[in-house]
Amino acid sequence: MILKDRKEAGEKLALKLKEFKDTESIVYALPRGGVVVAHEIAKNLNLPLSLVITRKIGSQFNSEYAICSVAEDGHSVCNEQEEKDADQEWLKEEFEKEKKEAKRRREVYLENDQVLSPKNKTAIIVDDGIATGLTIKLAIKEIKHEGPARIIVAVPVAPFDTISKIQGEVDRVVALEIDRDYLGAVGEYYEYFPQIEDEEVIRIMSEYK
C-alpha cells in the first residue's frame, strides 16, 4: 500500500475510527508529521486535538535508527541492548538535548487551553507511521499516567513485529497496513512525504483554540 500523502492517511484512518465520532475522546498527535494525520482524524470525527511530545534519540552511527525516546519530563523508553552499547556520555547529552527540544515544541505548539487531559476519556494516539516503535511506546506511557478510560493507537503503517509488541499495551491498534516485510522507513509508504515545519503545526493547532 502506498499512500498519496499524510492527509489521505488521516482521512482513511478516520473511516476506521468513525465509531468515535462525537464521543468523549481526544486525538493526541506526535509532532510533527503525526499532526497532519491527526488533524484529518479530529476534523472528520469532530474531536479535540492535542499533542503528546516524545523525541527520538537516533544511533550515533545512523540518526534515523531510534535507540531511545525521551519526553520533557525525563521519562524514556530504550532498546536495552542499544542503550547499553552506546557511548554513555554522548547518550546523556542527547537525552538533555531532546528533553529541551520537547519542551520547546510544547511551548511553541501549545497554549495552556490546548493541554487536554485524557482522564476517563478515550485517548487516540496518532503518528504518520511506526518504525522501531520507541516514540509511540513512550507516548502510550505518557498518556497512561493521566488515567484515560482506554487508549487507541492509530497509524497508517507499521511493521508486524513492532505492532505485536504494542498491542498488549493498549486497548486497540488501528492501522491501514501492518507489514510483515517492512520497507525500512515510514516515508517509503507515501508518494509525498515532506518534512513538516513548526509553522504548519502551529497553523493546525490554532484551529483547535
Secondary structure by P-SEA (a helix, b strand, c coil): cccccaaaaaaaaaaaacccccccbbbbbccaaaaaaaaaaaaaabbbbbbbbbbbbbccccccccccccccccccccaaaaaaacaaaaaaaaaaaaaaaaaaaaaaccccccccccccbbbbbbccccccaaaaaaaaaaaaaacccbbbbbbccccaaaaaaacccccbbbbccccccccccccccccccccccaaaaaaaaaaac
